[in-house]
Amino acid sequence: MAGRLDGKVALVTGASSGIGEATAIALAAEGAAVAIAARRTDRLEALRAKLDEQGTSVVVLELDVTDEQACRSAVQSTVDELGGLDLLVNNAGVMLLGAIEGADTTDWTRMIETNVLGLMFMTHASLPHLLERSGHVIQVSSTAGRVAAKGAGVYNASKFAVNAFSESLRQEVTQRGVRVTLIEPGVVETELRDHITDQAAKESISARAADMRQLQSGDIAAAIVYAATQPDHVAVNEILVRPTDQGW
Ligand SMILES: NC(=O)c1ccc[n+]([C@@H]2O[C@H](COP(=O)([O-])OP(=O)(O)OC[C@H]3O[C@@H](n4cnc5c(N)ncnc54)[C@H](OP(=O)(O)O)[C@@H]3O)[C@@H](O)[C@H]2O)c1
């Protein structure tokens, strides 16, 4: 059966788990060839094996998005091995929640370097290729990019930055055929919060999440596929998706 993304090439960062992994699977199910990028290549190889079974063309890219040169190489390898680039999904991210007072500022550096600079480096490296093929950039931001909250200051700042950068990018490239989409999930059940180093913050977000029917990664992948499969003249610029039970 023909897929809605037959002939398209997508590069997904943070494809080794959670939303990125589900997105790679969903884009492949629509016929896209996929470049899957992250630091944990063992997880990417397991995903490749799954995608191979359904006949998807896959490239595995070991990538730390905080390294600008590695971002350039990942984009170039995608173009060289899959013939071009139509869709960049900037999904790699970390959410190291905690109070500002007394914070371990290495958490701040990691969040800004990964969520903001990494996404910017990937966008910058991809843009010439996307402009060639009326491509699409999908940024996985967050409700945290729309509403700031106590205990999330630097994560909020990182996702607000993603939103500002993306709107500026949209104005720069949309009339040259490149679409820009922000995806803003609420609470999704992934390993994201397992990496929080501040124990109080980790317990607090885990308790709040346990209290609701959380979104699943596939719910967000479906929103990404929706944006990616519209006709060329339709630019879905923003999708905000919360769990029904999330009152904040
Ligand atoms: N889960 C939620 O509730 C939620 C809500 C709103 C927004 N989001 C956003 O959704 C995105 C995906 O998160 P998730 O929930 O799916 O969490 P996740 O399962 O922890 O996935 C995060 C992904 O980012 C990758 N990553 C982290 N640092 C990286 C780096 N320096 N270079 C390359 N890849 C890196 C990780 O891969 P490696 O460790 O293998 O590199 C992993 O594949 C993030 O941007 C997050 O902010 C999540």
PDBQT file of the ligand as one rigid body, heavy atoms in Angstrom, charges set to zero:
ROOT
HETATM    1  N1  LIG A 301       8.150  13.050  27.975  1.00  0.00    +0.000 N 
HETATM    2  C1  LIG A 301       7.522  14.201  28.140  1.00  0.00    +0.000 C 
HETATM    3  O1  LIG A 301       6.675  14.364  29.057  1.00  0.00    +0.000 OA
HETATM    4  C2  LIG A 301       7.793  15.355  27.210  1.00  0.00    +0.000 A 
HETATM    5  C3  LIG A 301       6.936  16.444  27.252  1.00  0.00    +0.000 A 
HETATM    6  C4  LIG A 301       7.187  17.531  26.427  1.00  0.00    +0.000 A 
HETATM    7  C5  LIG A 301       8.268  17.517  25.590  1.00  0.00    +0.000 A 
HETATM    8  N2  LIG A 301       9.112  16.450  25.563  1.00  0.00    +0.000 N 
HETATM    9  C6  LIG A 301      10.278  16.516  24.681  1.00  0.00    +0.000 C 
HETATM   10  O2  LIG A 301      10.296  15.393  23.853  1.00  0.00    +0.000 OA
HETATM   11  C7  LIG A 301      11.628  15.141  23.418  1.00  0.00    +0.000 C 
HETATM   12  C8  LIG A 301      11.910  13.656  23.538  1.00  0.00    +0.000 C 
HETATM   13  O3  LIG A 301      11.826  13.274  24.893  1.00  0.00    +0.000 OA
HETATM   14  P1  LIG A 301      11.207  11.886  25.391  1.00  0.00    +0.000 P 
HETATM   15  O4  LIG A 301      10.123  12.210  26.326  1.00  0.00    +0.000 OA
HETATM   16  O5  LIG A 301      10.975  10.982  24.269  1.00  0.00    +0.000 OA
HETATM   17  O6  LIG A 301      12.415  11.385  26.328  1.00  0.00    +0.000 OA
HETATM   18  P2  LIG A 301      13.538  10.270  26.142  1.00  0.00    +0.000 P 
HETATM   19  O7  LIG A 301      12.909   8.938  25.945  1.00  0.00    +0.000 OA
HETATM   20  O8  LIG A 301      14.473  10.460  27.275  1.00  0.00    +0.000 OA
HETATM   21  O9  LIG A 301      14.243  10.676  24.783  1.00  0.00    +0.000 OA
HETATM   22  C9  LIG A 301      15.213  11.673  24.689  1.00  0.00    +0.000 C 
HETATM   23  C10 LIG A 301      16.067  11.368  23.470  1.00  0.00    +0.000 C 
HETATM   24  O10 LIG A 301      17.026  12.429  23.309  1.00  0.00    +0.000 OA
HETATM   25  C11 LIG A 301      18.284  11.842  23.077  1.00  0.00    +0.000 C 
HETATM   26  N3  LIG A 301      19.354  12.741  23.524  1.00  0.00    +0.000 N 
HETATM   27  C12 LIG A 301      19.531  13.303  24.740  1.00  0.00    +0.000 A 
HETATM   28  N4  LIG A 301      20.658  14.029  24.753  1.00  0.00    +0.000 NA
HETATM   29  C13 LIG A 301      21.207  13.933  23.508  1.00  0.00    +0.000 A 
HETATM   30  C14 LIG A 301      22.368  14.441  22.896  1.00  0.00    +0.000 A 
HETATM   31  N5  LIG A 301      23.244  15.236  23.561  1.00  0.00    +0.000 N 
HETATM   32  N6  LIG A 301      22.609  14.146  21.601  1.00  0.00    +0.000 NA
HETATM   33  C15 LIG A 301      21.756  13.357  20.925  1.00  0.00    +0.000 A 
HETATM   34  N7  LIG A 301      20.641  12.827  21.441  1.00  0.00    +0.000 NA
HETATM   35  C16 LIG A 301      20.369  13.116  22.726  1.00  0.00    +0.000 A 
HETATM   36  C17 LIG A 301      18.280  10.532  23.833  1.00  0.00    +0.000 C 
HETATM   37  O11 LIG A 301      19.162   9.609  23.218  1.00  0.00    +0.000 OA
HETATM   38  P3  LIG A 301      20.624   9.193  23.737  1.00  0.00    +0.000 P 
HETATM   39  O12 LIG A 301      20.610   9.263  25.238  1.00  0.00    +0.000 OA
HETATM   40  O13 LIG A 301      20.786   7.807  23.201  1.00  0.00    +0.000 OA
HETATM   41  O14 LIG A 301      21.541  10.164  23.090  1.00  0.00    +0.000 OA
HETATM   42  C18 LIG A 301      16.840  10.075  23.608  1.00  0.00    +0.000 C 
HETATM   43  O15 LIG A 301      16.737   9.366  22.408  1.00  0.00    +0.000 OA
HETATM   44  C19 LIG A 301      12.526  16.042  24.268  1.00  0.00    +0.000 C 
HETATM   45  O16 LIG A 301      12.928  17.156  23.506  1.00  0.00    +0.000 OA
HETATM   46  C20 LIG A 301      11.608  16.471  25.399  1.00  0.00    +0.000 C 
HETATM   47  O17 LIG A 301      11.971  17.724  25.936  1.00  0.00    +0.000 OA
HETATM   48  C21 LIG A 301       8.884  15.361  26.348  1.00  0.00    +0.000 A 
ENDROOT
TORSDOF 0
